[in-house]
Amino acid sequence: MTPIRVLVVDDSTVVRRLVSSILDGDPEIEVVATAATGRIALAKLDQVNPDLVTLDIEMPDMDGLATLAELRRTNHKMPVIMFSTLTELGATSTLEALSLGASDYVTKPSNTGSQEASAERVREQLIPKIKALVKRAPSTGPRSPLGKASTGPARTAVTTARPAARPQHVDVVTIGVSTGGPNALAALLPRLPADFPVPILIVQHMPPMFTRLLAERLDTTCALSVREAAEPSRIEPGQVWLAPGDYHLVVARRGTEVWTDLEQGAPENSCRPAVDVLFRSVAMTYGAGTLAVVLTGMGQDGLRGVEAVLAAGGRALAQDEETSVVWGMPGYVARAGLADRVLPLDVVANELTSRVANGRRRGPTAHPFTRAAASPLTEVGRT
């Protein structure tokens, strides 16, 4: 197998050496060049012809965001992984990089701790993402960095994965997403109407602080209210709750109301928050009224959760391979035959809107948890 060719871009000599050493230690990856600045990196692209670029965000002269924007003007499909710091500025810049077309990101190790521990952390994050992203490209046709076809009209066709079932009443939508998720959510959620009659609960694999900033960013573009979950919070229709980094998001009934809660149990699928944890909790609470949606992402987090949703009488949808940055999580669900439909991302919003409308009348009395009937939201801050 031809090794994956990687260009490493970072202004720090130490980081360049660390990353190069880690990647060259894997027989499936070859570091073909390094660059200390964005300008040098852009000049080297045609010379070394990499399959993927790792790109530091904070660099002098031409930072990672400017470098990424320039790269995307001429190369729309090359995977780019950003190197980010675990700071508010780093998280903000990372989300901006993703919106500019970065494929994914990894967080830099802190200055504390041993070099061996730092190297292992980078290895665990970076190598699987490189292998997943380079293998994602289709054999024919152009592709954008977000995984969408770069030309042609919007898709309307869907693939039926399970036998067609009678339309089912939906009380909650729960979404699991990882690699490519911020852009997938930014494409999906703004398409949902302000009167969307059920709540939406989401796990996006991200560290603390990143999830809060993502929720704030999405909230500015959506008709629905998007918030990072705090504990405990009562769930109402038209709300979107995002699991906070390093916490599992769960739900439970209190009388006629449903509330969110947060847990720090063991990671599942090496993830906290984990999609499986949320899906199981929602299935136990909402039963057959659950609609689970699995979007782009690495690994198989969500597969067991979808099984729990179906066992409770609920239904599931999965994003298709063509529009996924990485067809890992939705691919596992689709190949297992657990999804009603396998959908292009740009038709998921219409599918959700259609499904939640089933069995409901227009107007504020259509559902027992409408905004008109609900009392004001109560939140207690997480410690």
C-alpha positions as CSV (number, residue, x, y, z in Angstrom):
1,M,0.0,0.0,0.0
2,T,1.3,3.4,-0.9
3,P,1.9,5.5,2.3
4,I,-0.3,8.5,3.0
5,R,1.8,11.6,2.2
6,V,1.6,14.3,4.9
7,L,2.9,17.9,5.0
8,V,3.4,19.1,8.6
9,V,3.1,22.8,9.1
10,D,4.0,24.4,12.4
11,D,6.1,27.3,13.5
12,S,7.5,25.4,16.4
13,T,10.6,23.2,15.7
14,V,9.7,21.0,18.6
15,V,6.2,20.3,17.4
16,R,7.3,19.7,13.8
17,R,9.8,17.1,15.1
18,L,7.3,15.5,17.4
19,V,4.6,15.2,14.8
20,S,7.0,14.0,12.1
21,S,8.5,11.4,14.5
22,I,5.0,10.1,15.4
23,L,3.8,9.9,11.8
24,D,7.0,8.4,10.4
25,G,6.6,5.6,13.0
26,D,3.5,4.4,11.2
27,P,4.2,2.3,8.1
28,E,1.1,3.6,6.4
29,I,2.1,7.3,6.7
30,E,5.0,9.2,5.3
31,V,6.0,12.8,6.2
32,V,7.0,14.2,2.8
33,A,7.9,17.7,4.0
34,T,7.6,20.2,6.9
35,A,7.1,23.9,6.8
36,A,7.6,26.6,9.5
37,T,5.1,29.2,8.0
38,G,2.0,29.2,6.0
39,R,3.7,30.8,3.0
40,I,6.3,28.1,2.9
41,A,3.7,25.5,3.1
42,L,1.7,26.9,0.2
43,A,4.9,27.0,-1.9
44,K,5.6,23.4,-1.1
45,L,2.2,22.0,-2.0
46,D,2.9,21.5,-5.7
47,Q,6.5,20.3,-5.0
48,V,5.7,17.5,-2.6
49,N,2.0,16.7,-3.6
50,P,0.8,15.7,-0.1
51,D,-2.4,13.7,0.5
52,L,-3.1,15.6,3.7
53,V,-1.8,18.7,5.5
54,T,-1.6,19.2,9.3
55,L,-1.8,22.9,9.9
56,D,-1.0,24.9,13.1
57,I,-3.5,27.7,13.7
58,E,-1.2,30.2,15.5
59,M,1.7,31.1,13.3
60,P,3.5,34.4,12.6
61,D,3.3,36.2,9.2
62,M,0.5,34.0,7.8
63,D,-1.5,32.2,10.4
64,G,-3.3,28.9,9.9
65,L,-6.7,30.5,9.0
66,A,-5.2,32.6,6.3
67,T,-3.2,29.7,5.0
68,L,-6.3,27.5,4.9
69,A,-8.4,30.1,3.1
70,E,-5.6,30.4,0.4
71,L,-5.3,26.6,0.1
72,R,-9.0,26.2,-0.4
73,R,-9.0,28.7,-3.3
74,T,-7.1,26.3,-5.4
75,N,-7.6,22.9,-3.7
76,H,-11.1,22.1,-2.5
77,K,-10.7,18.5,-1.6
78,M,-7.3,18.0,0.2
79,P,-7.9,17.0,3.8
80,V,-6.6,19.5,6.3
81,I,-6.3,18.8,10.1
82,M,-5.8,21.8,12.3
83,F,-3.6,21.9,15.4
84,S,-5.4,23.8,18.1
85,T,-4.8,24.8,21.7
86,L,-7.2,24.0,24.5
87,T,-8.0,27.6,25.1
88,E,-11.0,29.8,24.3
89,L,-9.0,31.5,21.6
90,G,-7.9,28.2,20.2
91,A,-11.5,26.8,20.3
92,T,-12.8,29.9,18.5
93,S,-10.2,29.7,15.8
94,T,-10.8,26.0,15.4
95,L,-14.5,26.5,14.7
96,E,-13.6,29.3,12.3
97,A,-11.1,26.9,10.5
98,L,-13.8,24.2,10.2
99,S,-16.2,26.7,8.7
100,L,-13.4,27.6,6.2
101,G,-13.1,24.0,5.1
102,A,-10.8,22.3,7.5
103,S,-11.6,18.6,7.7
104,D,-10.9,18.1,11.4
105,Y,-8.6,19.2,14.2
106,V,-6.5,17.8,17.1
107,T,-5.5,19.6,20.3
108,K,-1.9,20.3,21.1
109,P,-0.5,18.7,24.3
110,S,0.0,21.1,27.1
111,N,3.5,22.1,28.3
112,T,3.0,20.0,31.5
113,G,3.6,16.3,31.6
114,S,6.2,14.1,30.0
115,Q,7.2,14.2,26.3
116,E,6.2,10.5,26.0
117,A,2.7,11.2,27.3
118,S,2.4,14.2,24.9
119,A,3.5,12.1,22.0
120,E,1.1,9.3,22.9
121,R,-1.8,11.7,23.1
122,V,-1.0,13.2,19.6
123,R,-0.6,9.7,18.2
124,E,-4.0,8.6,19.5
125,Q,-5.7,11.6,18.1
126,L,-3.9,12.2,14.8
127,I,-3.2,8.9,13.2
128,P,-6.7,7.5,13.1
129,K,-8.0,10.8,11.7
130,I,-5.4,10.9,8.9
131,K,-6.2,7.4,7.8
132,A,-10.0,8.0,7.9
133,L,-9.8,11.3,6.0
134,V,-7.6,10.2,3.2
135,K,-9.7,7.1,2.6
136,R,-12.9,9.0,2.5
137,A,-12.6,10.4,-1.1
138,P,-14.9,8.8,-3.7
139,S,-13.3,7.1,-6.7
140,T,-14.9,9.5,-9.1
141,G,-16.2,13.0,-9.2
142,P,-15.0,16.2,-7.4
143,R,-15.6,16.6,-3.7
144,S,-15.5,19.5,-1.3
145,P,-13.7,19.5,2.0
146,L,-17.0,19.1,3.8
147,G,-17.8,15.9,1.9
148,K,-20.5,17.4,-0.3
149,A,-20.5,17.0,-4.0
150,S,-18.9,20.2,-5.4
151,T,-21.2,20.6,-8.3
152,G,-24.8,19.7,-9.4
153,P,-28.2,20.3,-7.9
154,A,-29.3,19.4,-4.4
155,R,-30.2,15.8,-4.0
156,T,-33.7,14.7,-3.1
157,A,-33.5,10.9,-3.5
158,V,-33.2,8.7,-0.4
159,T,-32.2,5.2,0.2
160,T,-34.5,3.0,2.2
161,A,-32.4,0.7,4.4
162,R,-35.3,-0.9,6.4
163,P,-38.7,-2.1,5.3
164,A,-41.0,0.9,5.0
165,A,-43.0,1.5,8.1
166,R,-46.2,3.4,8.9
167,P,-45.4,7.1,9.8
168,Q,-44.8,7.2,13.5
169,H,-45.4,10.0,16.1
170,V,-42.1,11.6,17.2
171,D,-41.6,13.2,20.6
172,V,-37.9,13.9,20.5
173,V,-35.0,14.0,18.0
174,T,-31.6,12.9,19.1
175,I,-28.4,13.3,17.0
176,G,-25.0,11.8,17.2
177,V,-22.1,13.3,15.2
178,S,-18.3,13.6,15.2
179,T,-15.8,14.3,12.5
180,G,-17.3,16.9,10.2
181,G,-20.0,17.5,12.7
182,P,-19.8,21.3,13.3
183,N,-20.4,22.0,9.6
184,A,-23.0,19.3,9.4
185,L,-24.9,20.8,12.3
186,A,-24.4,24.3,10.8
187,A,-26.0,23.0,7.6
188,L,-28.9,21.1,9.2
189,L,-30.1,23.1,12.2
190,P,-30.8,26.5,10.5
191,R,-33.1,24.7,8.1
192,L,-35.4,23.7,10.9
193,P,-38.4,26.0,11.4
194,A,-38.9,28.1,14.5
195,D,-42.1,26.1,15.4
196,F,-40.3,22.7,15.3
197,P,-42.6,20.9,17.8
198,V,-40.1,18.6,19.7
199,P,-36.8,19.1,21.4
200,I,-33.4,18.0,19.9
201,L,-30.6,16.5,21.9
202,I,-27.1,16.3,20.4
203,V,-23.8,14.7,21.1
204,Q,-20.9,16.2,19.1
205,H,-17.5,14.7,20.0
206,M,-15.6,17.8,21.2
207,P,-13.6,18.9,24.3
208,P,-14.9,21.2,27.0
209,M,-15.2,24.9,25.9
210,F,-15.4,23.8,22.3
211,T,-19.0,22.6,22.8
212,R,-20.0,25.8,24.5
213,L,-18.6,27.9,21.7
214,L,-20.2,25.7,19.1
215,A,-23.6,26.0,20.8
216,E,-23.3,29.8,20.9
217,R,-22.2,29.9,17.2
218,L,-25.1,27.7,16.1
219,D,-27.6,29.7,18.2
220,T,-26.8,32.8,16.2
221,T,-27.8,31.1,12.9
222,C,-30.8,29.1,14.0
223,A,-34.5,29.9,14.5
224,L,-34.4,27.4,17.4
225,S,-32.7,28.0,20.7
226,V,-29.3,26.1,20.8
227,R,-27.6,25.7,24.2
228,E,-24.9,23.7,25.8
229,A,-26.6,21.5,28.4
230,A,-26.4,22.4,32.1
231,E,-27.8,20.4,34.9
232,P,-30.6,20.1,35.6
233,S,-32.6,21.8,32.8
234,R,-36.2,21.1,31.8
235,I,-36.6,20.2,28.1
236,E,-39.1,22.0,26.0
237,P,-40.1,21.9,22.3
238,G,-38.0,24.0,20.0
239,Q,-34.9,23.7,22.1
240,V,-31.6,22.2,21.0
241,W,-29.4,20.8,23.7
242,L,-25.7,20.1,23.0
243,A,-23.8,17.7,25.4
244,P,-20.9,19.6,27.0
245,G,-17.3,18.3,26.5
246,D,-16.2,15.7,29.1
247,Y,-19.8,15.0,30.3
248,H,-22.3,12.4,29.2
249,L,-25.7,13.9,28.5
250,V,-28.7,11.9,29.8
251,V,-32.4,12.6,30.3
252,A,-35.1,11.5,32.8
253,R,-38.8,12.1,33.5
254,R,-40.0,14.1,36.5
255,G,-43.7,13.7,36.5
256,T,-44.9,15.0,33.2
257,E,-41.7,16.8,32.4
258,V,-38.4,15.6,31.0
259,W,-35.1,17.1,32.3
260,T,-31.5,16.9,31.2
261,D,-28.7,15.8,33.5
262,L,-25.0,15.3,33.1
263,E,-22.8,12.4,34.2
264,Q,-19.0,11.7,34.2
265,G,-19.2,8.0,34.0
266,A,-16.5,6.0,32.1
267,P,-16.0,7.0,28.4
268,E,-17.8,4.7,25.9
269,N,-16.2,4.1,22.5
270,S,-13.3,6.2,24.0
271,C,-15.7,9.1,24.0
272,R,-17.2,11.4,26.7
273,P,-19.8,12.6,25.8
274,A,-20.8,9.4,24.0
275,V,-23.7,9.0,21.5
276,D,-24.5,5.6,22.8
277,V,-25.1,6.9,26.3
278,L,-27.5,9.7,25.1
279,F,-29.4,7.4,22.7
280,R,-30.0,4.8,25.4
281,S,-31.2,7.4,27.9
282,V,-33.5,9.0,25.4
283,A,-34.9,5.6,24.4
284,M,-35.6,4.7,28.0
285,T,-37.4,8.0,28.6
286,Y,-39.3,8.6,25.3
287,G,-39.6,5.0,24.1
288,A,-41.3,4.7,20.7
289,G,-41.4,8.5,20.3
290,T,-37.6,8.6,19.7
291,L,-36.1,9.4,16.4
292,A,-32.3,8.9,16.4
293,V,-30.1,10.5,13.7
294,V,-26.5,9.5,13.1
295,L,-24.4,11.9,11.1
296,T,-20.8,12.0,9.8
297,G,-18.1,10.8,12.2
298,M,-15.3,8.3,12.8
299,G,-15.8,5.0,14.7
300,Q,-19.1,3.3,15.6
301,D,-20.4,5.4,18.6
302,G,-24.1,5.4,18.2
303,L,-24.5,1.9,16.8
304,R,-25.5,0.3,20.1
305,G,-27.6,3.3,21.0
306,V,-29.6,3.0,17.8
307,E,-30.2,-0.7,18.7
308,A,-31.6,0.5,22.0
309,V,-33.8,3.1,20.2
310,L,-35.2,0.4,17.9
311,A,-35.7,-2.0,20.8
312,A,-37.9,0.7,22.5
313,G,-40.0,1.1,19.3
314,G,-38.2,4.2,18.0
315,R,-36.7,4.8,14.5
316,A,-33.4,5.9,13.1
317,L,-31.9,7.8,10.2
318,A,-28.3,7.9,8.9
319,Q,-26.3,10.3,6.7
320,D,-25.2,8.9,3.4
321,E,-21.5,8.2,2.5
322,E,-21.5,10.8,-0.3
323,T,-22.1,13.7,2.0
324,S,-20.2,12.5,5.1
325,V,-16.7,13.7,5.8
326,V,-16.1,10.2,7.3
327,W,-18.7,7.5,6.9
328,G,-17.9,5.7,10.1
329,M,-20.7,6.2,12.6
330,P,-23.5,6.4,10.0
331,G,-21.9,3.7,7.9
332,Y,-22.1,1.2,10.8
333,V,-25.8,2.0,11.4
334,A,-26.6,1.8,7.7
335,R,-24.7,-1.4,7.0
336,A,-26.4,-3.0,10.0
337,G,-29.7,-2.3,8.4
338,L,-30.9,-0.2,11.4
339,A,-31.8,3.0,9.6
340,D,-35.2,3.7,8.0
341,R,-33.4,5.8,5.5
342,V,-29.8,6.7,4.5
343,L,-30.0,10.4,3.5
344,P,-27.9,13.1,1.9
345,L,-27.3,15.8,4.5
346,D,-29.1,18.4,2.6
347,V,-32.5,16.6,2.8
348,V,-32.2,15.6,6.5
349,A,-33.9,18.8,7.7
350,N,-37.0,18.2,5.5
351,E,-37.2,14.6,6.6
352,L,-37.1,15.6,10.3
353,T,-39.7,18.4,9.7
354,S,-42.0,15.9,7.9
355,R,-41.7,13.2,10.6
356,V,-42.3,15.4,13.6
357,A,-45.4,16.9,11.9
358,N,-47.0,13.4,11.7
359,G,-50.1,13.2,13.9
360,R,-49.9,16.9,14.9
361,R,-52.2,19.7,14.2
362,R,-51.0,23.2,13.6
363,G,-51.2,25.5,16.6
364,P,-50.0,25.7,20.2
365,T,-52.2,22.9,21.5
366,A,-50.8,20.2,19.3
367,H,-48.5,18.7,21.9
368,P,-48.5,18.6,25.7
369,F,-45.1,20.2,26.0
370,T,-45.7,23.3,23.7
371,R,-44.1,26.6,24.4
372,A,-47.5,28.1,25.3
373,A,-48.2,25.6,28.0
374,A,-44.7,25.3,29.4
375,S,-43.4,27.4,32.3
376,P,-40.2,29.4,32.0
377,L,-37.0,27.4,31.6
378,T,-35.1,26.6,34.8
379,E,-31.4,26.0,34.8
380,V,-29.0,25.3,37.6
381,G,-25.3,25.8,36.7
382,R,-23.0,22.9,36.6
383,T,-20.1,22.9,39.1
